[in-house]
Amino acid sequence: MNIAPKFGPAFTLESADAASLDQLEHQAQGCTRCELYKNATQLVFGEGSQKADIMLVGEQPGDKEDIAGRPFVGPAGRLLDICLEEAGLERSRCYVTNAVKHFKFEPRGKRRLHSKPNAGEIQRCSWWLGAEITLVRPHLVVALGATALYSLLGPKVKLTPERGHILTPENHPPVLVTIHPSFLLRIRDDEDIARQRANFIADLRHAVQYQGN
């Protein structure tokens, strides 16, 4: 394990105050902290037990999640489920959420194309992510991709050199750094996708030791 020298907004900024995840979600449903709520269908809150040992943090809801109102139910979510199973992790025993709770997109005809959240949007939404972490108190947080990593550990910690490592920020849960499963969906070369998928599963296996009995 490596000590994390810097923290991101989810660990440093003020966060919402709630007694339970249900109460927190009720507060979040009316969120207008950034402009993303104006075009999204609905807010997509985290999902899972308040007693989960592992928290999985992605970037933001995609098109399918925006419509369903649930995190990781689209193509990337289905791939995540398969990789978690192969790694020996049960999604049902994890708390799954995103750094940003509203879908940010650019309309292209009838399609809505994913658009990366900016630093301000990530910081404003850390109000909710920080509170989720406080309530769940996971033994390990898995940062799925660069946006989640930024929210947790700030701009100085980069995904590529830290991938597969578990970083330990003082007085906060350790953070396992890995890719977002959507990265695998964008690879076109069969050999490359097989290698990257195996690496992703290997990363997730590091989390197995943090699962309670």
N, C-alpha and C positions, 0 to 999 in steps of 0.2 A: 504494500500500500504506500501511497505517496501523500504527503501533506499538501492540501490545497491552500496556496498563499492568499488567494483572493476569493471574495464571495460575489455572487450575482444578486440581482434585485429581489429574488424570492427569499434569499437568506438575510438581506440587509435592510430592505425597505419595510415600512409599516404594513401590516396585513389586516384583513378583516377579523372581527371578533365574533365568534359563534361558539355555542356549546356543543354542537354536533354537525356532522356533514349535511344532514337534512336541513338544518337551520341555515347553514352556510349556502347551500344550493338555493334555498328560498330567497336569500339576500341577493345572490348573484343573478337570478333571473331578471332582475330589473336593472342590470348593469348598463351604465352609459359613460363609463370611465374613459373610453376612447370612441372613435367614430365607427368602428367596425360593426356595432350593433345595428346601425341604420340599414345595412344591406343584407345582413345574414337572416336566414329564416328564423333561427332561434339560437340561444346560448346552449352550448354543449358542455355540461359539467362532467366532472370525474365520476367514476363508477367503481364500486367495490366496497369491501368491508373497512370500517374504521379501525379494525384491529389487524389489517393486512401487514405482513412483514416486509413486503416489497412494493414500492411505488414505481410505476412506469410512467415517465413523462415524455410525451411527444411534442410536436410543434403546435399544431392547431387542427381543428376539425377540417375534413375535406368535404366534398360535395355530398357524399352519401351520409356522412355524420351530421352535416347541417340539416339534412332532410329528416333523418331518423331521430336526432336529438341525443345520440349516444356516441361515445368515443370509439375509434378503431373498429368500425363495422364495414368499411369499404375494402377495396383490394389490398391495401397495406395492412389493414387490421386482420384480414383473413390470413395473409402471409405471416404476420406476427404470431397469430394463434398456432400455426403449424410449427414455426421455429421454436416457440416456447415449449410446445409439447416435445419436440425433439431434444430440447435442452434439459428436459425434466422439470420444468416449471409449470404449475397450473395457473392459468390466467384467473380462475375463480378465486385463487388465494392471493392475488395481487390487487392493488388499487391502481386503476388506469386513468390517466388524465392528460391534459395538454397544457403547455405554457400559456397559450392564448385560447380563449374559450369561444370566440366567434370566427366563422369562416371568412377569410380575406381572399377575394378573387377578382379576376378581370373577366367581364362578359365577352365572349366570342361567339356571336350568333346565338344559338340556343345553349351553348356550352358555357360553363363557368370554370375558368382556369385558375388553379392555385396561384396565389401571390404571397410572397414571403412577408411575414410580419416585420415591422421595423422596430428599432430599439425602444422607441416611445411606447408603442403598443405592448411590447413584451413587459416593459416596466410597469405600465398601468395595470396589466393583468396579473402581475406578480402579487397584487393585493389578494387575489383569490388563491393562487398556487401556494403562497407562503402560509395561508391559513389552512389549506388542505394538508400540508406537511406537518404543521403544528398539531392538528387534530389526529391524523393517522399515526404520527410518530413511527414511521417505518424504520426497519433495521437497515435498509438500503434503498437508495433512490437510483433508478436507471435512467440516465439521460439519453433519450433516443434522438440523436441528431444535434446539429449545431445550435438551433434555436433553444431547445431545452437546456443544453449545456450553458449557453449564454445566460439564461434566466437563473440557473442555479449557481454558476461559478464565475460569471462575468466574462468580459471580452478577451482577457489575457489568456484564458485556457482554451486551447485549440483542439478540435476533435481528432485530426489525423495523428499527431504525435501522442495523444493520450488515449487513443482507442484501445479498449480492452483493459485499461487500468482502472483501479478503484482509488479515488482521491478522497481524502479525509479532511473536510473542513472542520475546524475546531468548534465544538458545541453544536454541531449539526450532523445529520446522518451522512454516512459515506455515500459517494456518488460513483457509480459505474458508468464509464463513458463508452458509448457505441453509436452506430449509425441508426438512422430512421429506416424502417423497413421499406419505405417508398423508394429509397436509393436502389434497392435490389430490382424494383420493377422497371427502372429506367435503363438497366444494363441490357445490351443487345447481344453481346458475345456469350455463347453457351458456356465456354470454359471459365470465363471471368465471373459469370453469375454463380456457377457452381462453387468457385473458390470463395467469393465474397459471402455467399450464403453460409458456407461452412464456417467461415470466420465469425459471422454474426451469431450463429448457434454456439460457437465456442465462447464468445463474449457473454452470452446469456447464461452459460453454464457456471460462470463465476458467481452468479447470483444464488445458485442452489444452496450454498452453505448458509445463506441468510434466511432461508425459509424455516419457520418454526415447525414443530411437530404437531 
